[in-house]
Amino acid sequence: MMPAKTVFMFSGQGSQYYQMGKQLFDADPVFRSWMTRLDELACKIAGRRIIDTVYSAPKSAVFDAIAYTHPAIFMVEYALAQCLIARGILPDLTLGSSLGSFAAAAVAGYIDHEDALGAVLEQAASFDTSCARGGMIAIVAEPSLYEEDFLKRHSALAGINFSTHFAVSAAHTDLDTIEAILRQRGITFQRLAVRYAFHSERIDRAEEQFAWFMKSIPLARGTLPLVCCARGAVLGPMTEDYFWQVVRQPIRFREAVASLEEQGAHRYIDVGPSGTLATFVKYALPDNSASSTHATLTPYGQDLNNLARLAGDAHPRKMEQHG
């Protein structure tokens, strides 16, 4: 039997919260070094300190200002990936969901990490400059529910994560109406901590500004396979519009996992802030799967324990194989 391949999974907007990664920032020199290095770069590019904001408020406060959340998610994910790699936990491929595609592509060698952070900051600015307020709702139900009038008329299908979990994007004025009907029908849902209707036409006005910026960013062939959740499969050559399409097109996470499972067993490691993708994978895996799932950071204060458990189960390989 072939050994399970390790997948680093990177989540996007909605997975962030104040204090994310704080245990590692305080205790792990690799994580702290990368966070500090990226924070200096963000300050140089945009004039803002990201770390100070991330650790400035209680975990329970709503963290949704995109000028900070966009770079913060990238910084935490890229720093955590380097922290795992330093412990011999090496990816065979990466998977990016929405904004997480920036860190996934950087770790896989498609884009330099400094250019990726610059692109993340520019994308955030393009949303703030061009787009009207909106939001996203995660819904625990079969995706066929979206065909009902109260959803299809007032929202866009933003993504399908597994057979009983999907997300919609909507204008700010429609969110309360949608939630009222879901509540009335006893359907579990959660409004995500985002200010824009990602993965819908409501962000299209930001495309031109961001696309113009990306013309100056060099892209490479990559050193690892990159699973694209906008396509539900492993990416071929990276196109210039890739980092726009990953936030504009629906998230096909369920399809992405299914395509990987067809190739054999995998060790899915969530390198996002909250462990949500690890949960999604658990529900997306077929019953006979030999794959495993692992969260690292979560809001529940077990970050160091999770990291130690992963490190103890590492499969060391030659570092030069991973660039």
Residue frames as qw, qx, qy, qz and C-alpha x, y, z in Angstrom:
[[0.000, 0.888, 0.460, 0.000, 0.00, 0.00, 0.00],
 [0.372, 0.536, -0.032, 0.757, 1.28, 3.45, -0.92],
 [0.290, -0.342, -0.506, 0.737, 1.91, 5.75, 2.08],
 [0.081, 0.866, 0.489, -0.069, -0.67, 8.48, 2.55],
 [0.394, 0.407, 0.079, 0.821, 0.29, 11.76, 0.93],
 [0.238, -0.531, -0.451, 0.677, 0.23, 14.85, 3.15],
 [0.134, 0.682, 0.425, 0.580, -2.07, 17.70, 2.11],
 [0.175, -0.270, -0.341, 0.883, -1.68, 21.15, 3.66],
 [0.028, 0.690, 0.650, 0.316, -5.13, 22.81, 3.53],
 [0.186, -0.102, -0.164, 0.963, -5.52, 26.58, 3.72],
 [0.057, 0.706, 0.701, -0.079, -8.89, 28.18, 4.53],
 [0.211, 0.445, 0.238, 0.837, -10.20, 31.62, 3.60],
 [0.204, -0.310, 0.152, -0.916, -12.33, 34.47, 4.86],
 [0.752, -0.377, -0.188, -0.506, -14.61, 33.54, 7.75],
 [0.868, -0.130, -0.424, 0.224, -12.04, 31.31, 9.44],
 [0.347, 0.390, -0.364, 0.772, -10.35, 34.20, 11.24],
 [0.526, -0.776, -0.341, -0.068, -10.74, 35.44, 14.81],
 [0.072, -0.853, 0.374, -0.357, -8.90, 37.70, 17.21],
 [0.543, -0.577, 0.592, -0.149, -6.05, 35.95, 19.08],
 [0.965, 0.256, -0.001, -0.054, -5.62, 33.29, 16.38],
 [0.784, 0.375, -0.302, 0.391, -2.26, 31.62, 16.71],
 [0.224, -0.861, 0.263, -0.373, -1.44, 33.44, 19.95],
 [0.868, -0.424, 0.256, 0.039, -0.16, 30.32, 21.73],
 [0.848, 0.237, 0.157, 0.447, 2.31, 29.67, 18.94],
 [0.250, 0.840, -0.062, 0.477, 3.24, 33.34, 18.66],
 [0.457, -0.799, 0.291, -0.260, 4.20, 33.32, 22.33],
 [0.798, -0.400, 0.450, -0.005, 5.88, 29.90, 22.42],
 [0.849, 0.219, 0.378, 0.299, 7.22, 28.99, 18.99],
 [0.250, -0.622, 0.257, 0.696, 10.20, 30.92, 17.57],
 [0.268, 0.103, 0.721, 0.631, 9.61, 29.82, 13.95],
 [0.046, 0.733, 0.660, 0.158, 5.98, 30.90, 13.95],
 [0.210, -0.868, -0.181, 0.413, 6.77, 34.17, 15.71],
 [0.356, -0.388, 0.420, 0.739, 9.68, 34.92, 13.38],
 [0.195, 0.306, 0.717, 0.595, 7.57, 34.49, 10.25],
 [0.072, -0.829, -0.553, 0.022, 4.66, 36.45, 11.69],
 [0.286, -0.775, 0.004, 0.564, 6.99, 39.31, 12.61],
 [0.337, -0.171, 0.565, 0.734, 8.74, 39.23, 9.24],
 [0.112, 0.512, 0.719, 0.456, 5.42, 39.33, 7.36],
 [0.170, -0.857, -0.421, 0.242, 4.10, 42.04, 9.66],
 [0.305, -0.568, 0.217, 0.733, 7.08, 44.24, 8.82],
 [0.210, 0.106, 0.686, 0.689, 6.39, 43.68, 5.13],
 [0.017, -0.714, -0.683, -0.155, 2.69, 44.51, 5.52],
 [0.238, -0.820, -0.188, 0.486, 3.61, 47.70, 7.35],
 [0.297, -0.342, 0.436, 0.778, 6.04, 48.63, 4.59],
 [0.116, 0.298, 0.751, 0.578, 3.44, 48.00, 1.87],
 [0.215, -0.666, -0.601, -0.387, 0.25, 49.29, 3.49],
 [0.009, -0.484, 0.293, -0.825, 1.37, 51.25, 6.56],
 [0.737, -0.435, -0.008, -0.517, -0.53, 48.97, 8.96],
 [0.051, -0.357, 0.889, -0.282, 0.61, 46.69, 11.79],
 [0.697, -0.132, -0.542, -0.451, -1.38, 43.48, 11.47],
 [0.529, -0.081, -0.771, 0.346, -0.08, 41.62, 14.53],
 [0.022, -0.012, 0.452, -0.892, -1.03, 44.43, 16.91],
 [0.573, -0.047, -0.130, -0.808, -4.61, 44.30, 15.62],
 [0.699, -0.042, -0.687, -0.195, -4.94, 40.50, 15.67],
 [0.554, -0.201, -0.688, 0.424, -3.89, 40.35, 19.33],
 [0.002, -0.219, 0.194, -0.956, -5.65, 43.55, 20.44],
 [0.610, -0.191, -0.008, -0.769, -9.16, 42.26, 21.18],
 [0.571, -0.152, 0.746, -0.307, -10.82, 39.29, 22.89],
 [0.142, -0.023, 0.924, 0.355, -11.45, 36.16, 20.87],
 [0.221, 0.554, 0.782, -0.182, -15.20, 36.68, 21.09],
 [0.167, 0.680, 0.013, -0.713, -15.15, 40.07, 19.31],
 [0.743, 0.585, 0.326, 0.017, -16.14, 40.20, 15.63],
 [0.351, -0.525, 0.465, 0.621, -13.02, 40.45, 13.44],
 [0.606, 0.539, 0.574, 0.109, -14.22, 41.41, 9.97],
 [0.145, 0.901, -0.148, -0.381, -12.29, 44.49, 8.74],
 [0.916, 0.355, 0.116, 0.145, -10.84, 43.14, 5.50],
 [0.290, 0.852, -0.357, 0.252, -7.85, 45.51, 5.50],
 [0.302, -0.585, 0.694, -0.292, -6.66, 43.47, 8.51],
 [0.845, -0.046, 0.476, -0.239, -8.36, 40.07, 8.14],
 [0.819, 0.559, -0.122, -0.033, -7.11, 39.42, 4.60],
 [0.369, 0.659, -0.594, 0.278, -3.39, 39.83, 5.46],
 [0.477, -0.469, 0.612, -0.422, -3.84, 38.29, 8.92],
 [0.943, 0.091, 0.244, -0.210, -5.21, 35.04, 7.50],
 [0.748, 0.579, -0.287, 0.152, -2.36, 34.80, 4.99],
 [0.052, 0.699, -0.593, 0.396, 0.26, 35.59, 7.63],
 [0.673, -0.335, 0.546, -0.371, -1.02, 33.03, 10.14],
 [0.954, 0.234, 0.145, -0.122, -1.33, 30.33, 7.47],
 [0.639, 0.641, -0.363, 0.220, 2.06, 30.90, 5.89],
 [0.129, -0.645, 0.623, -0.423, 3.78, 31.13, 9.29],
 [0.804, -0.200, 0.455, -0.327, 2.05, 27.96, 10.47],
 [0.912, 0.402, -0.079, -0.009, 3.08, 26.11, 7.32],
 [0.395, 0.672, -0.523, 0.344, 6.71, 27.09, 7.93],
 [0.466, -0.499, 0.570, -0.456, 6.34, 26.00, 11.55],
 [0.943, 0.037, 0.258, -0.209, 5.12, 22.55, 10.45],
 [0.773, 0.567, -0.248, 0.143, 7.84, 22.21, 7.81],
 [0.044, 0.712, -0.583, 0.389, 10.50, 23.09, 10.39],
 [0.632, -0.319, 0.605, -0.363, 9.27, 20.10, 12.43],
 [0.125, -0.200, 0.930, 0.280, 9.60, 17.73, 9.49],
 [0.459, 0.502, 0.684, -0.262, 5.90, 17.79, 8.63],
 [0.064, -0.329, 0.495, 0.802, 6.20, 18.28, 4.88],
 [0.661, 0.456, 0.273, -0.530, 3.41, 18.63, 2.33],
 [0.488, 0.075, 0.750, 0.441, 3.20, 16.48, -0.78],
 [0.083, 0.503, 0.515, 0.688, 0.61, 18.89, -2.13],
 [0.028, 0.207, 0.406, -0.890, -1.33, 21.95, -0.97],
 [0.001, -0.608, -0.744, -0.276, -5.02, 22.84, -1.14],
 [0.050, -0.078, -0.170, 0.981, -6.35, 26.38, -1.14],
 [0.011, 0.673, 0.738, 0.045, -9.92, 27.38, -0.42],
 [0.027, 0.959, 0.257, 0.112, -10.78, 30.95, -1.48],
 [0.037, -0.940, 0.308, -0.142, -8.32, 33.39, 0.16],
 [0.758, -0.455, 0.459, 0.088, -6.37, 30.39, 1.44],
 [0.843, 0.469, 0.158, 0.213, -5.23, 29.89, -2.15],
 [0.193, 0.907, -0.305, 0.216, -2.62, 32.62, -1.69],
 [0.454, -0.628, 0.618, -0.133, -0.81, 30.77, 1.12],
 [0.895, 0.088, 0.437, 0.000, -1.32, 27.42, -0.61],
 [0.692, 0.697, 0.005, 0.186, 0.27, 28.77, -3.79],
 [0.008, -0.872, 0.446, -0.204, 3.15, 30.39, -1.90],
 [0.658, -0.426, 0.615, -0.087, 3.98, 27.18, -0.03],
 [0.858, 0.269, 0.429, 0.083, 3.73, 25.22, -3.30],
 [0.491, -0.304, 0.398, 0.713, 6.14, 27.59, -5.04],
 [0.377, 0.649, 0.559, 0.352, 3.79, 29.26, -7.53],
 [0.039, 0.887, 0.065, 0.455, 4.32, 32.74, -6.08],
 [0.394, 0.239, -0.524, 0.716, 6.88, 34.32, -3.78],
 [0.335, -0.579, -0.678, 0.304, 5.54, 34.82, -0.26],
 [0.143, -0.398, -0.120, 0.898, 6.30, 38.56, -0.37],
 [0.186, -0.034, -0.517, -0.835, 4.43, 38.96, -3.65],
 [0.334, -0.431, -0.824, -0.154, 1.57, 36.89, -2.25],
 [0.244, -0.563, -0.519, 0.595, 1.20, 39.15, 0.78],
 [0.003, -0.266, 0.170, 0.949, 1.32, 42.21, -1.48],
 [0.262, -0.191, -0.713, -0.621, -1.43, 40.69, -3.63],
 [0.316, -0.517, -0.774, 0.181, -3.54, 39.91, -0.55],
 [0.151, -0.501, -0.276, 0.807, -3.26, 43.51, 0.63],
 [0.115, 0.135, -0.409, -0.895, -4.13, 44.83, -2.83],
 [0.275, -0.341, -0.826, -0.354, -7.14, 42.54, -3.11],
 [0.245, -0.573, -0.638, 0.453, -8.42, 43.74, 0.26],
 [0.049, -0.411, -0.001, 0.910, -8.01, 47.34, -0.88],
 [0.159, -0.058, -0.645, -0.745, -9.88, 46.63, -4.11],
 [0.271, -0.517, -0.811, -0.043, -12.86, 45.29, -2.16],
 [0.224, -0.598, -0.422, 0.644, -12.90, 48.25, 0.21],
 [0.037, -0.301, 0.246, 0.921, -12.61, 50.69, -2.68],
 [0.249, 0.054, -0.630, -0.734, -15.15, 49.17, -5.07],
 [0.347, -0.260, -0.881, -0.190, -17.71, 46.89, -3.43],
 [0.524, -0.489, -0.018, -0.697, -20.97, 47.40, -1.56],
 [0.337, -0.330, 0.762, -0.444, -21.46, 45.69, 1.77],
 [0.800, 0.008, -0.449, -0.398, -22.59, 42.10, 1.75],
 [0.463, -0.471, 0.679, -0.320, -22.08, 38.88, 3.63],
 [0.515, 0.173, -0.814, -0.206, -22.07, 35.10, 3.68],
 [0.724, -0.299, 0.346, -0.516, -24.10, 32.48, 5.51],
 [0.176, 0.234, -0.955, -0.050, -23.00, 28.89, 6.10],
 [0.749, -0.088, 0.025, -0.657, -25.99, 26.53, 6.08],
 [0.211, -0.205, 0.950, -0.101, -26.20, 23.01, 7.50],
 [0.726, 0.381, 0.379, -0.429, -28.51, 21.36, 4.98],
 [0.680, 0.208, 0.585, 0.391, -28.38, 19.59, 1.65],
 [0.155, -0.272, 0.287, 0.905, -27.27, 21.96, -1.13],
 [0.022, 0.437, 0.766, 0.471, -30.53, 21.26, -2.97],
 [0.136, -0.733, -0.513, 0.426, -32.11, 23.70, -0.50],
 [0.172, -0.387, 0.191, 0.885, -30.50, 26.47, -2.53],
 [0.033, 0.257, 0.726, 0.637, -33.00, 25.82, -5.32],
 [0.102, -0.712, -0.670, 0.184, -35.79, 27.15, -3.13],
 [0.207, 0.817, 0.277, 0.461, -37.00, 30.63, -3.99],
 [0.390, -0.920, -0.032, 0.014, -36.03, 32.38, -0.75],
 [0.636, -0.489, 0.358, 0.478, -32.37, 31.48, -1.34],
 [0.597, 0.250, 0.508, 0.568, -32.00, 31.42, -5.10],
 [0.171, 0.861, 0.337, 0.340, -33.66, 34.83, -5.62],
 [0.272, -0.952, 0.052, -0.132, -31.77, 36.60, -2.87],
 [0.518, -0.669, 0.503, 0.179, -28.31, 35.00, -2.80],
 [0.610, 0.562, -0.539, -0.147, -25.59, 33.27, -4.79],
 [0.973, -0.219, -0.023, 0.063, -24.36, 29.74, -4.09],
 [0.022, -0.893, 0.448, -0.043, -20.87, 30.45, -2.73],
 [0.215, 0.467, -0.856, 0.054, -19.68, 26.91, -2.17],
 [0.917, -0.216, -0.170, -0.289, -20.41, 23.29, -1.25],
 [0.137, -0.664, 0.694, -0.240, -18.23, 21.82, 1.49],
 [0.068, -0.052, 0.996, -0.021, -19.85, 18.42, 1.97],
 [0.134, -0.353, -0.835, -0.401, -23.21, 16.76, 1.39],
 [0.290, -0.769, -0.570, -0.005, -25.02, 18.66, 4.15],
 [0.346, -0.708, -0.081, 0.610, -23.09, 21.93, 4.31],
 [0.470, 0.506, 0.343, 0.636, -23.00, 24.82, 1.85],
 [0.217, -0.500, -0.195, 0.816, -22.63, 28.60, 1.87],
 [0.306, 0.770, 0.468, 0.309, -24.44, 31.48, 0.19],
 [0.298, -0.149, -0.041, 0.942, -23.44, 35.09, -0.45],
 [0.044, 0.776, 0.606, 0.171, -25.92, 37.96, -0.43],
 [0.079, 0.631, -0.009, 0.771, -26.35, 41.69, -0.28],
 [0.099, 0.080, -0.645, 0.753, -26.26, 43.12, 3.23],
 [0.489, -0.048, 0.110, -0.864, -29.98, 43.98, 3.06],
 [0.791, 0.009, -0.450, -0.415, -30.95, 40.35, 2.28],
 [0.330, 0.242, -0.849, 0.334, -29.02, 38.58, 5.03],
 [0.309, -0.049, 0.616, -0.723, -31.57, 39.13, 7.82],
 [0.747, 0.174, -0.068, -0.638, -34.43, 37.97, 5.60],
 [0.682, 0.264, -0.676, -0.087, -32.65, 34.76, 4.63],
 [0.175, 0.185, -0.824, 0.507, -31.71, 34.03, 8.24],
 [0.506, -0.026, 0.371, -0.778, -35.26, 34.63, 9.45],
 [0.836, 0.170, -0.264, -0.451, -36.60, 31.98, 7.09],
 [0.560, 0.271, -0.760, 0.191, -33.84, 29.52, 7.99],
 [0.090, -0.168, 0.695, -0.694, -34.59, 30.09, 11.68],
 [0.674, 0.040, 0.131, -0.726, -38.33, 29.66, 11.13],
 [0.866, 0.208, -0.366, -0.270, -37.70, 26.33, 9.42],
 [0.813, -0.510, 0.280, -0.023, -35.32, 25.07, 12.09],
 [0.842, 0.423, -0.087, 0.323, -32.29, 24.97, 9.78],
 [0.623, -0.617, 0.053, 0.478, -28.92, 25.50, 11.43],
 [0.530, 0.728, 0.065, 0.431, -26.84, 28.33, 9.98],
 [0.535, -0.586, -0.063, 0.605, -24.02, 30.71, 10.85],
 [0.340, 0.938, 0.016, 0.073, -23.30, 34.15, 9.46],
 [0.801, 0.062, -0.067, 0.592, -19.62, 34.41, 8.62],
 [0.305, -0.793, -0.062, 0.524, -17.47, 37.29, 9.86],
 [0.432, 0.112, 0.455, 0.771, -17.12, 38.93, 6.44],
 [0.140, 0.590, 0.204, -0.768, -18.24, 42.29, 5.05],
 [0.354, 0.441, -0.458, -0.686, -18.50, 41.34, 1.39],
 [0.883, 0.190, 0.283, -0.323, -20.41, 38.78, -0.66],
 [0.118, -0.517, 0.781, 0.330, -17.42, 36.76, -1.84],
 [0.230, 0.059, 0.943, 0.235, -17.93, 34.18, -4.61],
 [0.311, 0.705, 0.624, -0.131, -20.71, 36.21, -6.19],
 [0.388, 0.620, 0.314, 0.606, -21.24, 38.93, -8.79],
 [0.281, -0.941, -0.185, -0.044, -21.42, 41.44, -5.93],
 [0.554, -0.636, 0.246, 0.478, -17.62, 41.64, -5.84],
 [0.713, 0.450, 0.354, 0.405, -17.12, 42.02, -9.61],
 [0.139, 0.976, 0.013, 0.164, -16.40, 45.74, -9.35],
 [0.496, -0.761, 0.386, 0.160, -13.15, 44.95, -7.55],
 [0.901, 0.138, 0.319, 0.257, -11.78, 42.79, -10.35],
 [0.535, 0.784, 0.002, 0.315, -10.30, 45.50, -12.57],
 [0.188, -0.887, 0.366, -0.211, -8.18, 47.11, -9.85],
 [0.749, -0.417, 0.514, 0.016, -6.86, 43.77, -8.63],
 [0.864, 0.362, 0.282, 0.207, -6.25, 42.39, -12.13],
 [0.349, 0.887, -0.168, 0.250, -4.19, 45.45, -13.03],
 [0.402, -0.755, 0.501, -0.134, -2.01, 44.93, -9.96],
 [0.869, -0.146, 0.470, 0.039, -1.47, 41.23, -10.70],
 [0.726, 0.677, -0.039, 0.113, 0.02, 42.02, -14.11],
 [0.140, 0.819, -0.487, 0.270, 3.20, 43.05, -12.27],
 [0.657, -0.468, 0.547, -0.226, 3.43, 39.89, -10.12],
 [0.377, 0.421, -0.793, -0.228, 5.62, 37.05, -11.44],
 [0.888, -0.143, 0.244, -0.364, 4.16, 33.56, -11.24],
 [0.039, -0.493, 0.860, 0.127, 6.16, 30.32, -11.30],
 [0.612, 0.055, -0.699, -0.366, 5.46, 26.72, -12.31],
 [0.756, -0.471, 0.175, -0.419, 5.36, 25.54, -8.72],
 [0.146, 0.457, -0.867, 0.136, 7.26, 22.81, -6.91],
 [0.219, 0.122, 0.913, -0.320, 4.26, 20.91, -5.49],
 [0.101, -0.457, -0.745, -0.474, 0.82, 20.07, -6.87],
 [0.147, 0.071, 0.327, -0.931, -1.80, 22.67, -5.89],
 [0.021, 0.488, 0.869, 0.084, -5.43, 21.65, -5.44],
 [0.102, -0.090, -0.085, -0.987, -7.75, 24.44, -6.53],
 [0.175, 0.393, 0.810, -0.400, -11.16, 24.56, -4.83],
 [0.388, 0.518, -0.027, -0.761, -12.48, 26.89, -7.54],
 [0.512, 0.358, -0.636, -0.453, -11.98, 24.00, -9.96],
 [0.887, -0.214, 0.233, -0.336, -12.41, 21.06, -7.60],
 [0.957, 0.199, 0.005, 0.212, -9.17, 19.48, -8.85],
 [0.632, -0.392, 0.187, 0.642, -5.39, 19.80, -9.07],
 [0.226, 0.885, -0.046, -0.405, -4.37, 22.99, -10.84],
 [0.801, 0.386, 0.181, 0.420, -2.59, 22.91, -14.19],
 [0.433, 0.221, -0.022, 0.874, -0.52, 25.92, -15.27],
 [0.129, -0.649, -0.470, 0.585, -1.35, 28.98, -13.19],
 [0.278, 0.657, 0.416, 0.565, -3.07, 31.75, -15.13],
 [0.172, 0.270, -0.171, 0.932, -2.86, 35.48, -14.47],
 [0.478, -0.416, -0.105, -0.767, -6.46, 35.60, -13.22],
 [0.587, -0.143, -0.787, 0.124, -6.07, 32.67, -10.81],
 [0.245, -0.171, -0.612, 0.732, -6.03, 34.73, -7.61],
 [0.392, 0.004, 0.010, -0.920, -9.19, 36.52, -8.68],
 [0.649, -0.074, -0.600, -0.462, -11.08, 33.40, -9.70],
 [0.440, -0.097, -0.830, 0.329, -10.43, 31.68, -6.36],
 [0.034, 0.257, 0.537, -0.803, -12.44, 34.38, -4.55],
 [0.419, 0.200, -0.183, -0.866, -15.00, 34.89, -7.33],
 [0.598, 0.019, -0.699, -0.391, -16.02, 31.35, -8.34],
 [0.816, -0.441, 0.006, -0.372, -17.93, 29.00, -6.01],
 [0.196, -0.543, 0.800, -0.166, -15.86, 26.88, -3.63],
 [0.873, 0.097, -0.363, -0.311, -15.97, 23.24, -4.75],
 [0.240, -0.573, 0.730, -0.284, -14.39, 21.75, -1.65],
 [0.833, -0.003, 0.479, -0.276, -16.44, 18.56, -1.75],
 [0.831, 0.553, -0.057, -0.023, -15.32, 17.93, -5.34],
 [0.215, 0.769, -0.569, 0.196, -11.70, 18.70, -4.48],
 [0.491, -0.401, 0.722, -0.278, -11.65, 16.11, -1.70],
 [0.890, 0.235, 0.329, -0.208, -13.42, 13.56, -3.90],
 [0.667, 0.691, -0.279, 0.028, -10.79, 14.02, -6.63],
 [0.018, -0.655, 0.711, -0.254, -7.99, 13.44, -4.11],
 [0.696, -0.189, 0.611, -0.327, -9.68, 10.37, -2.64],
 [0.885, 0.435, 0.000, -0.166, -9.79, 8.79, -6.09],
 [0.476, 0.684, -0.521, 0.187, -5.98, 8.84, -6.01],
 [0.676, -0.031, -0.655, 0.335, -5.64, 7.05, -2.66],
 [0.540, -0.698, -0.401, 0.247, -5.24, 7.81, 1.03],
 [0.263, 0.643, -0.125, 0.708, -4.17, 11.25, 2.22],
 [0.438, -0.457, -0.502, 0.589, -3.23, 12.90, 5.49],
 [0.060, 0.774, 0.305, 0.552, -5.20, 16.15, 5.48],
 [0.450, -0.343, -0.383, 0.730, -3.64, 18.80, 7.72],
 [0.026, 0.915, 0.361, 0.180, -5.62, 21.99, 8.28],
 [0.524, -0.032, -0.108, 0.844, -3.17, 24.91, 8.18],
 [0.106, -0.668, -0.286, -0.679, -5.94, 27.50, 8.64],
 [0.085, -0.423, 0.442, -0.786, -6.76, 29.47, 11.79],
 [0.600, -0.213, 0.299, -0.711, -9.81, 27.55, 12.96],
 [0.269, -0.115, 0.955, -0.047, -9.68, 23.92, 11.88],
 [0.647, 0.367, 0.229, -0.628, -12.83, 24.22, 9.76],
 [0.593, 0.466, -0.543, -0.369, -11.41, 22.45, 6.72],
 [0.064, 0.217, -0.957, 0.181, -10.41, 19.46, 8.85],
 [0.455, 0.233, 0.649, -0.564, -14.03, 19.22, 9.98],
 [0.637, 0.496, -0.133, -0.574, -15.29, 19.53, 6.40],
 [0.365, 0.413, -0.815, -0.181, -12.97, 16.73, 5.27],
 [0.221, -0.055, 0.905, -0.358, -14.25, 14.40, 8.00],
 [0.568, 0.415, 0.492, -0.512, -17.76, 14.73, 6.62],
 [0.546, 0.633, -0.296, -0.462, -16.68, 14.68, 2.98],
 [0.004, -0.414, 0.902, 0.120, -14.65, 11.45, 3.14],
 [0.754, -0.032, -0.503, -0.422, -16.26, 8.24, 1.91],
 [0.813, -0.482, 0.163, -0.282, -16.99, 5.62, 4.56],
 [0.973, -0.005, 0.052, 0.225, -14.22, 3.31, 3.33],
 [0.336, 0.851, -0.270, 0.300, -11.53, 6.00, 3.20],
 [0.831, -0.212, -0.260, 0.443, -8.13, 5.25, 4.75],
 [0.269, 0.597, -0.095, 0.750, -7.35, 8.98, 4.99],
 [0.452, -0.521, -0.517, 0.507, -6.88, 10.96, 8.21],
 [0.058, 0.828, 0.174, 0.529, -7.67, 14.56, 9.16],
 [0.583, -0.311, -0.365, 0.656, -5.83, 16.85, 11.55],
 [0.042, -0.959, -0.152, -0.235, -6.60, 20.31, 12.89],
 [0.577, 0.145, -0.321, 0.737, -3.73, 22.49, 14.10],
 [0.033, -0.046, 0.277, -0.959, -4.99, 25.92, 15.17],
 [0.252, -0.594, -0.722, -0.250, -8.48, 26.18, 16.64],
 [0.205, -0.675, 0.054, -0.707, -10.28, 28.73, 18.84],
 [0.816, -0.489, -0.219, -0.217, -10.21, 26.24, 21.73],
 [0.319, -0.821, 0.438, -0.180, -6.71, 26.65, 23.14],
 [0.910, -0.174, 0.366, 0.083, -5.14, 23.33, 22.07],
 [0.538, 0.802, -0.249, -0.070, -2.73, 24.70, 19.47],
 [0.046, -0.675, 0.731, -0.085, 0.49, 23.54, 21.15],
 [0.651, -0.096, 0.728, -0.193, -0.93, 20.10, 21.90],
 [0.791, 0.547, 0.212, -0.173, -2.17, 19.71, 18.32],
 [0.391, 0.809, -0.438, -0.020, 1.21, 20.73, 16.95],
 [0.287, -0.520, 0.793, -0.137, 3.07, 18.35, 19.26],
 [0.775, 0.138, 0.582, -0.204, 0.79, 15.49, 18.26],
 [0.712, 0.694, -0.022, -0.103, 1.40, 16.17, 14.58],
 [0.152, 0.783, -0.601, 0.054, 5.15, 16.47, 15.07],
 [0.525, -0.336, 0.763, -0.173, 5.21, 13.16, 16.90],
 [0.765, 0.323, 0.552, -0.073, 3.53, 11.55, 13.92],
 [0.279, 0.792, -0.318, -0.441, 5.71, 13.28, 11.29],
 [0.916, 0.223, 0.274, 0.194, 7.00, 11.38, 8.30],
 [0.226, -0.762, 0.324, 0.513, 10.49, 12.90, 7.83],
 [0.780, 0.496, 0.267, 0.274, 11.72, 13.31, 4.30],
 [0.544, -0.050, 0.106, 0.831, 14.58, 15.21, 2.76],
 [0.053, 0.747, 0.282, -0.600, 13.83, 18.90, 3.04],
 [0.055, -0.395, 0.474, 0.785, 15.37, 19.69, -0.36],
 [0.139, 0.318, 0.878, 0.328, 12.56, 17.74, -2.01],
 [0.021, -0.802, -0.593, 0.069, 10.23, 20.53, -0.96],
 [0.330, 0.712, 0.131, 0.605, 12.15, 23.53, -2.12]]
